[in-house]
Amino acid sequence: MLYAVGKRQIRNNAVFLAKRFTSSNPSNVDNTQTKAPSPVELVKESHFPKIDNPDLPNRDISAKAKLEKPAYEKEGFKVPAWKRAFGETFVSLFHIDMDNVRAGTISGSKYYYMCKDQGLQFTDEELSETAKFWYETLGLPRTFAMWFQITNLHVWLLFVRMRAMPFKIGKNYQQKLVDKMFKDIELRLSEEMNVLSGRIRDTYMKDFHSQMLGMIFSLDEALAQKNDDVLAAAVWRNIFNGDKNIDIVKLEAIVRYIRMQLYVLDNISDRAFGFGDFQFVGPNETVDLLSEEDKQQLLKMTKMKYEPENGKILPSHKSQLSLEE
Amino acid sequence: MSTNSYAKKIVSVLQQFPADTVKHYASFKYTQIERFCNIGGIQVPKEVKDEKAIQDKKQQVIIKLDPAKLKRMIFSETDEKPNYQNNLFNEDILKQQYKSLKNIHDNKWSKYYTISNKLIEPKGNPNYYNRLLGDVTKGGQKKEGIFTAFKTIITGRY
Protein backbone atom coordinates (compact mmCIF):
# COMPACT_ATOMS: atom_id res chain seq x y z
CA MET A 1 0.00 0.00 0.00
CA LEU A 2 2.47 2.53 1.18
CA TYR A 3 4.84 1.26 -1.39
CA ALA A 4 2.35 2.03 -4.14
CA VAL A 5 2.02 5.60 -2.89
CA GLY A 6 5.77 5.77 -2.36
CA LYS A 7 6.39 4.66 -5.95
CA ARG A 8 4.10 7.27 -7.36
CA GLN A 9 5.75 9.93 -5.27
CA ILE A 10 9.16 8.71 -6.25
CA ARG A 11 8.27 8.99 -9.91
CA ASN A 12 7.15 12.59 -9.43
CA ASN A 13 10.26 13.20 -7.48
CA ALA A 14 12.52 11.78 -10.18
CA VAL A 15 11.20 14.30 -12.69
CA PHE A 16 11.72 17.08 -10.20
CA LEU A 17 15.22 15.92 -9.33
CA ALA A 18 16.20 15.66 -12.98
CA LYS A 19 15.10 19.24 -13.48
CA ARG A 20 16.91 20.42 -10.41
CA PHE A 21 20.23 18.81 -11.16
CA THR A 22 20.31 19.85 -14.77
CA SER A 23 19.70 23.46 -13.85
CA SER A 24 22.91 25.42 -13.80
CA ASN A 25 21.97 27.43 -10.74
CA PRO A 26 23.98 25.95 -7.85
CA SER A 27 21.99 27.83 -5.21
CA ASN A 28 19.12 25.41 -5.87
CA VAL A 29 21.16 22.49 -4.57
CA ASP A 30 21.64 24.01 -1.16
CA ASN A 31 17.96 24.56 -0.61
CA THR A 32 16.86 22.10 2.10
CA GLN A 33 13.21 23.02 1.70
CA THR A 34 12.96 21.32 -1.70
CA LYS A 35 12.98 17.58 -2.44
CA ALA A 36 15.85 15.59 -1.03
CA PRO A 37 18.46 13.88 -3.23
CA SER A 38 18.66 10.09 -2.96
CA PRO A 39 21.56 8.52 -1.02
CA VAL A 40 23.27 7.50 -4.28
CA GLU A 41 23.12 11.06 -5.59
CA LEU A 42 24.47 12.37 -2.30
CA VAL A 43 27.54 10.13 -2.52
CA LYS A 44 28.11 10.83 -6.21
CA GLU A 45 28.42 14.55 -5.48
CA SER A 46 31.44 13.90 -3.30
CA HIS A 47 34.90 14.53 -4.76
CA PHE A 48 36.65 12.58 -2.03
CA PRO A 49 39.76 10.73 -3.29
CA LYS A 50 39.95 6.96 -2.93
CA ILE A 51 42.06 6.09 0.10
CA ASP A 52 42.60 2.40 0.80
CA ASN A 53 42.41 1.15 4.34
CA PRO A 54 45.31 -1.28 4.87
CA ASP A 55 43.68 -2.71 8.02
CA LEU A 56 40.62 -3.84 6.13
CA PRO A 57 40.45 -7.42 4.91
CA ASN A 58 39.41 -7.14 1.30
CA ARG A 59 39.83 -10.66 0.07
CA ASP A 60 36.72 -12.24 -1.28
CA ILE A 61 36.45 -16.00 -1.31
CA SER A 62 34.67 -17.35 -4.35
CA ALA A 63 31.73 -19.47 -3.32
CA LYS A 64 32.21 -23.22 -3.56
CA ALA A 65 28.63 -23.68 -4.61
CA LYS A 66 25.88 -21.15 -4.90
CA LEU A 67 22.78 -21.83 -2.85
CA GLU A 68 19.80 -22.36 -5.09
CA LYS A 69 16.81 -20.14 -4.39
CA PRO A 70 13.84 -22.18 -3.17
CA ALA A 71 10.81 -22.18 -5.48
CA TYR A 72 8.68 -20.08 -3.13
CA GLU A 73 11.30 -17.34 -3.09
CA LYS A 74 11.22 -16.89 -6.85
CA GLU A 75 9.15 -14.21 -8.47
CA GLY A 76 5.68 -15.07 -9.68
CA PHE A 77 5.36 -18.06 -7.37
CA LYS A 78 1.73 -19.05 -6.78
CA VAL A 79 0.21 -21.66 -4.51
CA PRO A 80 -2.02 -24.07 -6.46
CA ALA A 81 -5.76 -23.46 -5.96
CA TRP A 82 -6.45 -26.83 -4.33
CA LYS A 83 -3.71 -26.26 -1.73
CA ARG A 84 -5.13 -22.86 -1.01
CA ALA A 85 -8.64 -24.24 -0.53
CA PHE A 86 -7.34 -27.01 1.70
CA GLY A 87 -5.43 -24.49 3.79
CA GLU A 88 -8.43 -22.22 4.26
CA THR A 89 -10.58 -25.16 5.38
CA PHE A 90 -7.90 -26.31 7.78
CA VAL A 91 -7.50 -22.84 9.30
CA SER A 92 -11.19 -22.30 9.84
CA LEU A 93 -11.83 -25.86 11.10
CA PHE A 94 -9.13 -25.83 13.79
CA HIS A 95 -9.25 -22.08 14.58
CA ILE A 96 -5.58 -21.60 13.82
CA ASP A 97 -4.06 -18.35 15.14
CA MET A 98 -2.93 -16.86 11.85
CA ASP A 99 -0.91 -14.03 13.45
CA ASN A 100 1.28 -16.72 14.94
CA VAL A 101 1.65 -18.54 11.63
CA ARG A 102 2.34 -15.33 9.77
CA ALA A 103 5.44 -14.64 11.87
CA GLY A 104 7.13 -17.52 10.09
CA THR A 105 5.82 -16.93 6.60
CA ILE A 106 6.20 -13.16 6.50
CA SER A 107 8.98 -12.25 8.92
CA GLY A 108 10.94 -15.49 8.76
CA SER A 109 10.69 -15.80 4.99
CA LYS A 110 9.71 -12.74 3.04
CA TYR A 111 11.30 -10.08 5.24
CA TYR A 112 14.45 -12.09 5.78
CA TYR A 113 14.93 -12.60 2.03
CA MET A 114 14.48 -8.87 1.54
CA CYS A 115 17.20 -8.08 4.09
CA LYS A 116 19.52 -10.72 2.70
CA ASP A 117 19.16 -9.60 -0.92
CA GLN A 118 20.24 -6.00 -0.16
CA GLY A 119 23.93 -6.80 -0.01
CA LEU A 120 24.17 -10.27 -1.51
CA GLN A 121 27.14 -10.67 -3.87
CA PHE A 122 29.25 -13.40 -5.43
CA THR A 123 32.69 -12.97 -6.96
CA ASP A 124 32.70 -12.52 -10.74
CA GLU A 125 28.99 -11.94 -10.78
CA GLU A 126 27.20 -8.76 -11.59
CA LEU A 127 25.88 -6.91 -8.56
CA SER A 128 22.22 -6.25 -8.01
CA GLU A 129 20.92 -2.68 -8.03
CA THR A 130 21.04 -2.35 -4.23
CA ALA A 131 24.36 -4.18 -3.87
CA LYS A 132 25.91 -1.69 -6.30
CA PHE A 133 25.23 1.07 -3.79
CA TRP A 134 27.00 -0.73 -0.96
CA TYR A 135 29.99 -2.16 -2.81
CA GLU A 136 30.55 0.22 -5.73
CA THR A 137 29.17 3.58 -4.67
CA LEU A 138 30.31 3.31 -1.06
CA GLY A 139 33.34 1.17 -1.92
CA LEU A 140 32.85 -1.33 0.90
CA PRO A 141 34.83 -4.59 0.66
CA ARG A 142 33.04 -7.47 -1.06
CA THR A 143 33.23 -10.00 1.76
CA PHE A 144 30.96 -12.33 3.66
CA ALA A 145 31.35 -10.28 6.86
CA MET A 146 30.28 -7.13 5.03
CA TRP A 147 27.22 -8.90 3.67
CA PHE A 148 26.36 -9.83 7.25
CA GLN A 149 26.67 -6.23 8.47
CA ILE A 150 24.43 -4.92 5.68
CA THR A 151 21.83 -7.63 6.35
CA ASN A 152 22.03 -6.81 10.04
CA LEU A 153 21.34 -3.13 9.43
CA HIS A 154 18.16 -4.00 7.57
CA VAL A 155 17.12 -6.52 10.21
CA TRP A 156 17.45 -3.76 12.79
CA LEU A 157 15.22 -1.47 10.71
CA LEU A 158 12.53 -4.14 10.76
CA PHE A 159 13.09 -4.71 14.50
CA VAL A 160 12.28 -1.08 15.20
CA ARG A 161 8.92 -1.53 13.51
CA MET A 162 8.23 -4.92 15.09
CA ARG A 163 8.63 -3.48 18.58
CA ALA A 164 5.69 -1.21 17.81
CA MET A 165 3.42 -4.19 17.10
CA PRO A 166 1.43 -5.83 19.92
CA PHE A 167 3.95 -7.38 22.32
CA LYS A 168 3.30 -11.07 21.71
CA ILE A 169 3.08 -10.82 17.93
CA GLY A 170 6.00 -8.44 17.55
CA LYS A 171 8.26 -10.60 19.69
CA ASN A 172 7.33 -13.63 17.61
CA TYR A 173 8.14 -11.78 14.38
CA GLN A 174 11.54 -10.76 15.78
CA GLN A 175 12.31 -14.27 16.93
CA LYS A 176 11.47 -15.84 13.58
CA LEU A 177 13.57 -13.27 11.74
CA VAL A 178 16.66 -13.94 13.86
CA ASP A 179 16.16 -17.71 13.74
CA LYS A 180 16.01 -17.66 9.98
CA MET A 181 19.03 -15.39 9.71
CA PHE A 182 21.28 -17.69 11.72
CA LYS A 183 19.99 -20.78 9.98
CA ASP A 184 20.84 -19.15 6.68
CA ILE A 185 24.29 -18.04 7.88
CA GLU A 186 25.12 -21.57 8.96
CA LEU A 187 24.02 -22.94 5.61
CA ARG A 188 26.02 -20.32 3.73
CA LEU A 189 29.12 -20.96 5.80
CA SER A 190 29.04 -24.67 5.05
CA GLU A 191 27.81 -24.58 1.45
CA GLU A 192 29.29 -21.40 0.05
CA MET A 193 32.23 -20.55 2.28
CA ASN A 194 33.35 -24.17 2.56
CA VAL A 195 33.63 -24.23 6.37
CA LEU A 196 33.14 -27.94 6.88
CA SER A 197 33.93 -28.28 10.58
CA GLY A 198 30.86 -27.83 12.75
CA ARG A 199 32.94 -26.56 15.64
CA ILE A 200 34.55 -23.79 13.59
CA ARG A 201 31.17 -22.90 12.15
CA ASP A 202 29.82 -22.54 15.68
CA THR A 203 32.67 -20.22 16.64
CA TYR A 204 31.93 -18.03 13.63
CA MET A 205 28.24 -18.00 14.47
CA LYS A 206 28.93 -16.93 18.06
CA ASP A 207 31.09 -14.16 16.66
CA PHE A 208 28.32 -13.04 14.33
CA HIS A 209 25.87 -13.18 17.20
CA SER A 210 27.91 -10.85 19.39
CA GLN A 211 28.39 -8.53 16.40
CA MET A 212 24.65 -8.48 15.95
CA LEU A 213 24.02 -7.62 19.61
CA GLY A 214 26.60 -4.84 19.46
CA MET A 215 25.22 -3.34 16.30
CA ILE A 216 21.60 -3.47 17.42
CA PHE A 217 22.55 -1.91 20.74
CA SER A 218 24.43 1.00 19.12
CA LEU A 219 21.68 1.71 16.61
CA ASP A 220 19.01 1.49 19.32
CA GLU A 221 20.98 3.89 21.45
CA ALA A 222 21.17 6.32 18.53
CA LEU A 223 17.43 6.07 17.96
CA ALA A 224 16.67 6.58 21.65
CA GLN A 225 18.92 9.63 21.89
CA LYS A 226 17.24 11.12 18.79
CA ASN A 227 20.65 12.28 17.69
CA ASP A 228 22.26 11.86 14.26
CA ASP A 229 25.75 12.29 15.74
CA VAL A 230 25.38 9.04 17.66
CA LEU A 231 23.81 7.33 14.65
CA ALA A 232 26.69 8.42 12.40
CA ALA A 233 29.24 7.13 14.92
CA ALA A 234 27.40 3.79 15.14
CA VAL A 235 27.35 3.49 11.34
CA TRP A 236 31.02 4.42 11.17
CA ARG A 237 31.95 1.63 13.59
CA ASN A 238 29.65 -1.03 12.19
CA ILE A 239 29.46 -0.43 8.45
CA PHE A 240 32.75 1.33 7.74
CA ASN A 241 34.74 -0.75 10.23
CA GLY A 242 36.06 2.36 11.97
CA ASP A 243 37.99 3.56 8.92
CA LYS A 244 40.10 6.59 9.90
CA ASN A 245 40.02 8.05 6.39
CA ILE A 246 36.26 8.06 6.09
CA ASP A 247 34.45 10.18 3.54
CA ILE A 248 31.88 11.96 5.71
CA VAL A 249 29.57 12.48 2.72
CA LYS A 250 29.13 8.68 2.58
CA LEU A 251 28.34 8.67 6.27
CA GLU A 252 25.69 11.31 5.73
CA ALA A 253 24.22 9.27 2.86
CA ILE A 254 23.74 6.23 5.09
CA VAL A 255 22.25 8.32 7.89
CA ARG A 256 19.84 9.68 5.32
CA TYR A 257 19.12 6.16 4.03
CA ILE A 258 18.27 4.92 7.54
CA ARG A 259 16.06 7.91 8.33
CA MET A 260 14.20 7.45 5.04
CA GLN A 261 13.44 3.79 5.77
CA LEU A 262 12.31 4.62 9.31
CA TYR A 263 9.97 7.25 7.90
CA VAL A 264 8.30 4.70 5.64
CA LEU A 265 8.13 2.16 8.49
CA ASP A 266 6.56 4.80 10.72
CA ASN A 267 3.77 5.47 8.25
CA ILE A 268 2.79 1.89 7.54
CA SER A 269 0.02 0.34 9.64
CA ASP A 270 0.50 -2.80 11.73
CA ARG A 271 -1.80 -4.76 9.47
CA ALA A 272 -0.02 -3.88 6.23
CA PHE A 273 3.39 -4.46 7.80
CA GLY A 274 2.36 -7.74 9.38
CA PHE A 275 0.98 -8.97 6.05
CA GLY A 276 4.27 -8.27 4.29
CA ASP A 277 3.28 -5.11 2.43
CA PHE A 278 6.53 -3.34 3.18
CA GLN A 279 9.54 -3.07 0.91
CA PHE A 280 12.79 -1.23 1.50
CA VAL A 281 13.14 1.93 -0.55
CA GLY A 282 16.10 1.55 -2.90
CA PRO A 283 19.18 3.67 -2.26
CA ASN A 284 18.75 5.35 -5.65
CA GLU A 285 15.18 6.32 -4.84
CA THR A 286 13.86 9.00 -2.58
CA VAL A 287 10.69 9.30 -0.53
CA ASP A 288 8.58 12.42 -0.54
CA LEU A 289 7.10 13.62 2.69
CA LEU A 290 3.49 12.57 3.10
CA SER A 291 0.92 15.24 3.79
CA GLU A 292 -1.93 14.70 6.27
CA GLU A 293 -4.20 13.93 3.31
CA ASP A 294 -1.79 11.32 1.96
CA LYS A 295 -1.73 9.63 5.36
CA GLN A 296 -5.53 9.51 5.51
CA GLN A 297 -5.62 8.15 1.98
CA LEU A 298 -3.11 5.51 2.97
CA LEU A 299 -5.25 4.36 5.92
CA LYS A 300 -8.30 4.26 3.70
CA MET A 301 -6.52 2.14 1.12
CA THR A 302 -5.23 -0.26 3.78
CA LYS A 303 -8.74 -0.67 5.17
CA MET A 304 -10.14 -1.23 1.70
CA LYS A 305 -7.60 -3.93 1.01
CA TYR A 306 -7.84 -5.90 4.25
CA GLU A 307 -11.36 -5.29 5.50
CA PRO A 308 -13.49 -4.25 2.53
CA GLU A 309 -17.06 -3.23 3.32
CA ASN A 310 -19.58 -5.91 2.40
CA GLY A 311 -16.70 -8.15 1.55
CA LYS A 312 -15.82 -11.56 2.90
CA ILE A 313 -12.54 -12.07 4.71
CA LEU A 314 -10.82 -15.39 4.14
CA PRO A 315 -10.08 -17.41 7.30
CA SER A 316 -6.35 -17.06 6.64
CA HIS A 317 -6.69 -13.27 6.41
CA LYS A 318 -8.14 -12.82 9.88
CA SER A 319 -5.90 -10.83 12.18
CA GLN A 320 -5.81 -8.84 15.42
CA LEU A 321 -3.34 -6.37 13.99
CA SER A 322 -4.49 -2.79 13.98
CA LEU A 323 -5.48 -1.11 10.74
CA GLU A 324 -4.99 2.40 12.10
CA GLU A 325 -1.61 2.31 13.79
CA MET B 1 38.76 30.15 2.61
CA SER B 2 41.81 28.00 2.86
CA THR B 3 42.01 24.30 3.71
CA ASN B 4 43.22 25.25 7.15
CA SER B 5 40.14 27.27 8.01
CA TYR B 6 37.80 24.49 6.79
CA ALA B 7 39.69 21.93 8.85
CA LYS B 8 39.33 24.25 11.87
CA LYS B 9 35.59 24.49 11.27
CA ILE B 10 35.30 20.69 10.99
CA VAL B 11 37.21 20.21 14.23
CA SER B 12 35.00 22.69 16.05
CA VAL B 13 31.87 20.81 14.93
CA LEU B 14 33.44 17.49 15.91
CA GLN B 15 34.18 18.86 19.36
CA GLN B 16 30.46 19.39 19.88
CA PHE B 17 29.74 15.70 19.25
CA PRO B 18 28.67 13.82 22.40
CA ALA B 19 31.25 11.47 23.87
CA ASP B 20 30.48 7.74 23.59
CA THR B 21 28.39 6.58 26.53
CA VAL B 22 29.87 3.10 26.27
CA LYS B 23 33.52 2.51 25.37
CA HIS B 24 33.89 1.02 21.89
CA TYR B 25 36.94 -0.18 20.01
CA ALA B 26 37.32 3.26 18.45
CA SER B 27 35.79 6.66 19.01
CA PHE B 28 34.50 8.49 15.95
CA LYS B 29 34.85 11.87 17.63
CA TYR B 30 38.45 11.56 18.73
CA THR B 31 39.88 9.76 15.69
CA GLN B 32 38.31 12.29 13.36
CA ILE B 33 39.47 15.30 15.40
CA GLU B 34 42.99 13.92 15.25
CA ARG B 35 42.71 13.32 11.52
CA PHE B 36 41.41 16.77 10.60
CA CYS B 37 43.90 18.46 12.94
CA ASN B 38 46.59 16.62 11.01
CA ILE B 39 45.15 17.61 7.61
CA GLY B 40 44.73 21.27 8.55
CA GLY B 41 48.02 21.47 10.44
CA ILE B 42 46.28 22.40 13.69
CA GLN B 43 47.52 21.39 17.11
CA VAL B 44 45.64 18.37 18.49
CA PRO B 45 43.54 19.43 21.51
CA LYS B 46 44.69 18.24 24.93
CA GLU B 47 41.54 16.20 25.68
CA VAL B 48 42.08 14.15 22.54
CA LYS B 49 45.71 13.50 23.44
CA ASP B 50 44.71 12.42 26.94
CA GLU B 51 42.03 10.11 25.56
CA LYS B 52 44.55 8.55 23.18
CA ALA B 53 47.05 8.02 25.96
CA ILE B 54 44.41 6.18 28.01
CA GLN B 55 43.50 4.01 25.03
CA ASP B 56 47.15 3.20 24.32
CA LYS B 57 47.70 2.25 27.94
CA LYS B 58 44.68 -0.08 27.81
CA GLN B 59 46.02 -1.69 24.64
CA GLN B 60 49.34 -2.33 26.36
CA VAL B 61 47.57 -4.24 29.10
CA ILE B 62 45.53 -6.34 26.68
CA ILE B 63 48.28 -7.18 24.17
CA LYS B 64 51.28 -8.27 26.11
CA LEU B 65 53.25 -9.63 23.18
CA ASP B 66 53.04 -7.49 20.10
CA PRO B 67 55.42 -8.77 17.40
CA ALA B 68 55.30 -5.49 15.47
CA LYS B 69 56.25 -3.55 18.56
CA LEU B 70 59.04 -5.96 19.43
CA LYS B 71 60.36 -5.67 15.90
CA ARG B 72 60.28 -1.91 16.15
CA MET B 73 62.17 -2.01 19.43
CA ILE B 74 64.82 -4.33 18.05
CA PHE B 75 65.37 -2.55 14.76
CA SER B 76 64.69 0.87 16.34
CA GLU B 77 62.30 2.06 13.65
CA THR B 78 60.40 5.24 14.32
CA ASP B 79 56.78 4.94 15.38
CA GLU B 80 54.72 4.94 12.21
CA LYS B 81 51.89 7.41 12.14
CA PRO B 82 48.58 6.75 10.39
CA ASN B 83 48.72 7.98 6.82
CA TYR B 84 46.05 10.62 6.32
CA GLN B 85 47.25 11.41 2.76
CA ASN B 86 47.13 15.13 3.46
CA ASN B 87 48.32 16.03 -0.05
CA LEU B 88 45.06 14.71 -1.57
CA PHE B 89 42.89 17.21 0.26
CA ASN B 90 41.94 20.54 -1.19
CA GLU B 91 39.54 23.28 -0.29
CA ASP B 92 36.67 21.84 -2.30
CA ILE B 93 36.82 18.42 -0.65
CA LEU B 94 37.10 19.83 2.83
CA LYS B 95 34.18 22.13 2.16
CA GLN B 96 32.04 19.11 1.21
CA GLN B 97 33.19 17.21 4.27
CA TYR B 98 32.32 20.18 6.45
CA LYS B 99 28.88 20.50 4.90
CA SER B 100 28.08 16.84 5.45
CA LEU B 101 29.35 16.87 9.02
CA LYS B 102 27.27 19.97 9.72
CA ASN B 103 24.20 18.24 8.26
CA ILE B 104 24.78 15.28 10.55
CA HIS B 105 25.34 17.48 13.58
CA ASP B 106 22.26 19.59 12.85
CA ASN B 107 20.12 16.43 12.61
CA LYS B 108 19.13 17.49 9.10
CA TRP B 109 17.77 14.12 8.08
CA SER B 110 16.02 13.20 11.30
CA LYS B 111 14.28 16.55 11.15
CA TYR B 112 13.38 16.06 7.49
CA TYR B 113 12.04 12.53 7.98
CA THR B 114 10.44 13.03 11.38
CA ILE B 115 9.10 9.88 12.97
CA SER B 116 6.16 9.86 15.36
CA ASN B 117 6.03 8.47 18.88
CA LYS B 118 4.81 5.18 17.43
CA LEU B 119 8.39 4.02 16.95
CA ILE B 120 10.00 5.88 19.85
CA GLU B 121 7.51 4.56 22.40
CA PRO B 122 6.54 1.24 20.81
CA LYS B 123 3.21 -0.01 22.07
CA GLY B 124 4.48 -3.57 22.46
CA ASN B 125 7.23 -2.42 24.79
CA PRO B 126 6.77 1.26 25.69
CA ASN B 127 9.64 1.39 28.14
CA TYR B 128 12.22 -0.25 25.86
CA TYR B 129 14.24 2.81 24.84
CA ASN B 130 13.93 4.54 28.23
CA ARG B 131 15.32 1.53 29.97
CA LEU B 132 18.14 1.27 27.46
CA LEU B 133 19.05 4.94 27.90
CA GLY B 134 18.77 4.68 31.68
CA ASP B 135 21.26 1.84 31.66
CA VAL B 136 23.59 3.51 29.19
CA THR B 137 23.83 6.81 31.05
CA LYS B 138 24.82 4.90 34.16
CA GLY B 139 27.48 3.08 32.16
CA GLY B 140 25.60 -0.21 32.35
CA GLN B 141 26.43 -0.39 36.06
CA LYS B 142 22.93 -0.06 37.48
CA LYS B 143 21.83 -3.13 39.41
CA GLU B 144 18.28 -4.34 39.00
CA GLY B 145 16.18 -5.18 42.06
CA ILE B 146 15.09 -8.80 42.54
CA PHE B 147 11.38 -8.14 41.98
CA THR B 148 11.79 -6.15 38.78
CA ALA B 149 14.26 -8.77 37.58
CA PHE B 150 11.69 -11.52 38.12
CA LYS B 151 9.07 -9.44 36.37
CA THR B 152 11.38 -8.99 33.40
CA ILE B 153 12.14 -12.69 33.18
CA ILE B 154 8.55 -13.86 33.50
CA THR B 155 6.82 -11.32 31.28
CA GLY B 156 9.70 -10.56 28.93
CA ARG B 157 8.83 -6.87 29.14
CA TYR B 158 10.90 -4.12 30.62
HADDOCK unambig.tbl for C-alpha pairs under 7 A between the chains (distance, minus, plus):
assign (segid A and resid 46 and name CA) (segid B and resid 96 and name CA) 6.92 0.50 0.50
assign (segid A and resid 47 and name CA) (segid B and resid 93 and name CA) 5.97 0.50 0.50
assign (segid A and resid 48 and name CA) (segid B and resid 93 and name CA) 6.00 0.50 0.50
assign (segid A and resid 49 and name CA) (segid B and resid 88 and name CA) 6.85 0.50 0.50
assign (segid A and resid 160 and name CA) (segid B and resid 119 and name CA) 6.65 0.50 0.50
assign (segid A and resid 161 and name CA) (segid B and resid 119 and name CA) 6.54 0.50 0.50
assign (segid A and resid 163 and name CA) (segid B and resid 122 and name CA) 5.62 0.50 0.50
assign (segid A and resid 163 and name CA) (segid B and resid 124 and name CA) 5.68 0.50 0.50
assign (segid A and resid 163 and name CA) (segid B and resid 125 and name CA) 6.45 0.50 0.50
assign (segid A and resid 164 and name CA) (segid B and resid 118 and name CA) 6.46 0.50 0.50
assign (segid A and resid 164 and name CA) (segid B and resid 119 and name CA) 5.95 0.50 0.50
assign (segid A and resid 164 and name CA) (segid B and resid 122 and name CA) 3.96 0.50 0.50
assign (segid A and resid 164 and name CA) (segid B and resid 123 and name CA) 5.07 0.50 0.50
assign (segid A and resid 164 and name CA) (segid B and resid 124 and name CA) 5.35 0.50 0.50
assign (segid A and resid 165 and name CA) (segid B and resid 123 and name CA) 6.49 0.50 0.50
assign (segid A and resid 165 and name CA) (segid B and resid 124 and name CA) 5.50 0.50 0.50
assign (segid A and resid 166 and name CA) (segid B and resid 123 and name CA) 6.45 0.50 0.50
assign (segid A and resid 166 and name CA) (segid B and resid 124 and name CA) 4.57 0.50 0.50
assign (segid A and resid 167 and name CA) (segid B and resid 124 and name CA) 3.85 0.50 0.50
assign (segid A and resid 167 and name CA) (segid B and resid 125 and name CA) 6.44 0.50 0.50
assign (segid A and resid 221 and name CA) (segid B and resid 133 and name CA) 6.82 0.50 0.50
assign (segid A and resid 224 and name CA) (segid B and resid 120 and name CA) 6.94 0.50 0.50
assign (segid A and resid 224 and name CA) (segid B and resid 129 and name CA) 5.50 0.50 0.50
assign (segid A and resid 224 and name CA) (segid B and resid 133 and name CA) 6.88 0.50 0.50
assign (segid A and resid 227 and name CA) (segid B and resid 107 and name CA) 6.57 0.50 0.50
assign (segid A and resid 228 and name CA) (segid B and resid 104 and name CA) 5.64 0.50 0.50
assign (segid A and resid 228 and name CA) (segid B and resid 105 and name CA) 6.44 0.50 0.50
assign (segid A and resid 228 and name CA) (segid B and resid 107 and name CA) 5.30 0.50 0.50
assign (segid A and resid 229 and name CA) (segid B and resid 17 and name CA) 6.31 0.50 0.50
assign (segid A and resid 229 and name CA) (segid B and resid 104 and name CA) 6.07 0.50 0.50
assign (segid A and resid 229 and name CA) (segid B and resid 105 and name CA) 5.64 0.50 0.50
assign (segid A and resid 233 and name CA) (segid B and resid 28 and name CA) 5.53 0.50 0.50
assign (segid A and resid 242 and name CA) (segid B and resid 26 and name CA) 6.66 0.50 0.50
assign (segid A and resid 244 and name CA) (segid B and resid 31 and name CA) 6.60 0.50 0.50
assign (segid A and resid 244 and name CA) (segid B and resid 32 and name CA) 6.90 0.50 0.50
assign (segid A and resid 245 and name CA) (segid B and resid 84 and name CA) 6.56 0.50 0.50
assign (segid A and resid 248 and name CA) (segid B and resid 97 and name CA) 5.59 0.50 0.50
assign (segid A and resid 248 and name CA) (segid B and resid 100 and name CA) 6.18 0.50 0.50
assign (segid A and resid 248 and name CA) (segid B and resid 101 and name CA) 6.44 0.50 0.50
assign (segid A and resid 249 and name CA) (segid B and resid 97 and name CA) 6.15 0.50 0.50
assign (segid A and resid 249 and name CA) (segid B and resid 100 and name CA) 5.36 0.50 0.50
assign (segid A and resid 252 and name CA) (segid B and resid 100 and name CA) 6.03 0.50 0.50
assign (segid A and resid 252 and name CA) (segid B and resid 104 and name CA) 6.31 0.50 0.50
assign (segid A and resid 256 and name CA) (segid B and resid 109 and name CA) 5.62 0.50 0.50
assign (segid A and resid 259 and name CA) (segid B and resid 109 and name CA) 6.45 0.50 0.50
assign (segid A and resid 259 and name CA) (segid B and resid 110 and name CA) 6.07 0.50 0.50
assign (segid A and resid 259 and name CA) (segid B and resid 113 and name CA) 6.14 0.50 0.50
assign (segid A and resid 260 and name CA) (segid B and resid 113 and name CA) 6.26 0.50 0.50
assign (segid A and resid 263 and name CA) (segid B and resid 113 and name CA) 5.68 0.50 0.50
assign (segid A and resid 263 and name CA) (segid B and resid 114 and name CA) 6.76 0.50 0.50
assign (segid A and resid 263 and name CA) (segid B and resid 115 and name CA) 5.78 0.50 0.50
assign (segid A and resid 266 and name CA) (segid B and resid 115 and name CA) 6.11 0.50 0.50
assign (segid A and resid 266 and name CA) (segid B and resid 116 and name CA) 6.87 0.50 0.50
assign (segid A and resid 266 and name CA) (segid B and resid 118 and name CA) 6.95 0.50 0.50
assign (segid A and resid 266 and name CA) (segid B and resid 119 and name CA) 6.54 0.50 0.50
